[in-house]
Amino acid sequence: MYLTGKMSCFVLIVVVFVHVTNTLAQTVFPETKCFEKPIPEDASLSCDCTGNGTEKVAQLPGSSFSWPGYSNTSALRLNNIRRELNGTVFVCLMQVAGEENRTANYTLQVVFGPSDDNTAVMGPSTFITDGSRDLNLTCTVTDAHPPPRISWSSPFTCDTPDSHICVFKPRVPEDDGKGVVCIATNPVFPPVKAAWAYYFLNLSYPPQTEPEISANLPTEVLRSGNTVTCTVAGGKPLVSSVIFTCTNPTLSDRDDVIGETSVSSSVVIDTALATANVTVCTCSAVWDPDPQLYANTSEAELLLEYQATVNKFTVNSTNDLSVLEDDNSSAVFQCDVTGRSSARVSMRKRGGWMSVGNTEDVTGNETDSVQRTLVHTYTVTSAKCEDMGTYTCTAESGFGDIISDSVRLTVSCE
C-alpha cells in the first residue's frame, strides 16, 4: 500500500504538471517587439519574440523561441539593413512541448531614397505654343520607399502643386528658358531624404505680330520699278516662307530674305498693265512647327502712278487731213489723254519740233492721285502751206515716261 501510495502521488504530480503546462501553453501567444517605424537603409534591426508567460514557457522542457533562418533565440539582430530586404516577412516561432507551433510575423519596412539620380521631370523636349496651351510636366521617382511627397518650385503656379503633375500655361516669349524644379521628399525623414530634378523650358512659338507691309518710296504713290516689302518678325523658329502678292496686275514676290530676327519678301511694281490706280497687296506667312498657330494676314491698299496714256489724237476727227490753202479750212487737233496730276500734255509740229498750243496739266491744280481724262485742243483757223506737217501729241507721266501719237496735216498750195 505504501508503494502504491507513492506511485499515486507521482502520477498525480505528473498529471498536474502536464495539465499546468498545457494550460499555460494555451494562454501564451508569441508577439514581435521591433522598431515600429520604417528603418532607414544602413541602420540596424533589433527584434524580440515575446508573449504573455514567455519566460515561464521558455523554462519548460522542449520549449523554445526562434526566428527561423535568422536566429535560434528569441532575439533577432541584423546590421546594415539594405533596401533589398524591404517587405521581408520575419517569422517568430514559438515551440512548446506537447503543443503545436505558434508564430507571429514582422514585416520589415526599409526607408530609402529618393535620390537625384532616380528623380526626373518628364516633359516635351520642345513645347510648341502661342501662349494659350497648357504644358503638362510629370515628376517621376523610382527606387524610393515609401512613395515620396512631391512639390514644385518654379516661377509658375501649378494647377495641382502637391501632385506628381504640374500644369501651367507658359507665356511667350518671356518664359522661354526658365526652369522648373521637382522636389521629392521622403515622408519619414523629410529633412534628410530629399531629391531635386530640373526641367528647363524650350519653347517654340510663332511671331507675335502681324506681317508688316512697307514701301520705300519718296512719295505716297507707287510707280513702275518701286519695291513693296512685307516683313514677318519674331518667332522661334522664324517663319519658313513669306507669301506676298499684289494685284493690278497680279504680281508675285521674289525670293525670301532671311535675317537674324525676321523674314521678308518684296514685290516690284509694274504699272504697264495696270487697269486702275490702286493695287491691293496681301501678305501671310507659313510657320512650320504648327501652321495653325500663325494665320495672320495683312492687307494694304496702295496708290499707283501708272503711265499717262494718249487714248486718241485726231485732226478734224481723222488721222490725216488734206485741205486746200485757198479754202481757208480750219484744222482742229484734239488729243485725248488719261493720267494724273503729275501728267502733262503738249503738242509739237515736226520740223524743228516747234511747240504749238499750250502745255496743260491733266488735272489742273488738283494734287490727288485719281486718274482723270483731258482733251487737249489746238486749232489752226485757216490752214496755210506753212501749217503743213506732222503733229505729235505727247503725254508725260511726270516720272520719265513719255507717250505720244501723231497725225498729219497736208495743205495744197496751188
Secondary structure, DSSP 4 states (H G I P E B T S, - for coil): -HHHHHHHHHHHHHHHHHHHHHHHHHH---EEE---SPEETT--EEEEEE-TTHHHHHTSTT-EEEBTTTBSSSEEEE-S--GGGTTPEEEEEEE-TTS--EEEEEE--EEB---GGGEEEE--SSEE-SS-SPEEEEEEE-S-BSPPEEEEESSS--SSTTSSEEEE---TTTTTT-EEEEEEE-SSSTTTSEEEEEEE--EEB--SS--EEEE--SSSEE-TT-EEEEEEE--BS--SEEEEEETTTTEE----EE-SSEEEEEEE---TT--SSEEEEEEEEE-TT-GGG----EEEEEEE-PPPEEEEEEETTBSEEEEEGGGT--EEEEEEEEE-TT-EEEEEETTTTEEEEEEEETTTT--S---EEEEEEEEESS--GGG-EEEEEEEE-SSS-EEEEEEEEEEE--
